[in-house]
Amino acid sequence: MIVEILIGVAIFLVGYIFYKYETDTIETVEYIIETEKIPKEFDGFTIVQIGDLHNKSFGKDNKRLLEKIDNINPDAVFITGDLVEGESKNFEVALNLIDDLTKKYEIYHIIGNHEQKSLIKKYKNLYKSYFEDLKKKNINNLNNEVVKIQKGNSFINVYGLIIPLENYKYLFNKNKNINLENDFIQNRLGNINKNNFNLLLAHTPFYFEEYAKWGADLTLAGHVHGGIIRIPFLGGLLSPNREFFPKYDLGRYDIKNSTMLLTKGLGGSKVLIRLNCRPEIVKIILKSK
């Protein structure tokens, strides 16, 4: 009997250590984006992308996450949605992280489906104050808007696109048609000058074809958590759409001259068990070709 108990305890401890490693150890992945549309002044411009934190904290006040970002020392930090958990009232983690980041970096931010979901769930009254606080932060909070990052006489465009909550398939009738309406992006973000370098922040990757058709040179997305469980040679197992082996799960995707970088994010909705799918931040280096 004692032997069986010891074996059970050992299995539990090994499982717990593995779980902590898979959910608390942050990876840094790096991509180089090179095109003649990137001005010479932006050669070497470095971006950190973070997303899908879901209120998770890596150490006290997210110390380990901030250290990872500081080690890169980026020119800008892009946040691609779901800093909060839509059914939890603990949004101080997100606000504190933004405060710490703005002390050192220029921040470009969009909301994801969880920020939108928070306004229809049981803590919706609390989240109204979250959004009020967010407006006061020293960040570029892009709500279907564009801003320019200027260096010398050159610039790049940064667009923030908000996909409506009803277009997130799993939240509603899974058989519902969730295709974007014709000219959806055009109607929200307007005309695009394809001679410029145009960077798009869009929480969900599942409309990459539409992003590329509209004219985004580089899209940064998240939402899928890498498929939660990554199976060698097959990829991510499950998407938030409740579909197995989603078309877009992690990494770099290209359609003609348009690229999408899809992060597996940092946290997880409710209890997320990651397997071969550790949290990550994304380092992006722009190169003028």
Summary of the structure (lengths in Angstrom):
residues: 289
radius of gyration: 19.4
end to end distance: 68.4
largest distance: 76.0
contacts: 957
relative contact order: 0.21
helix: 31%
strand: 27%
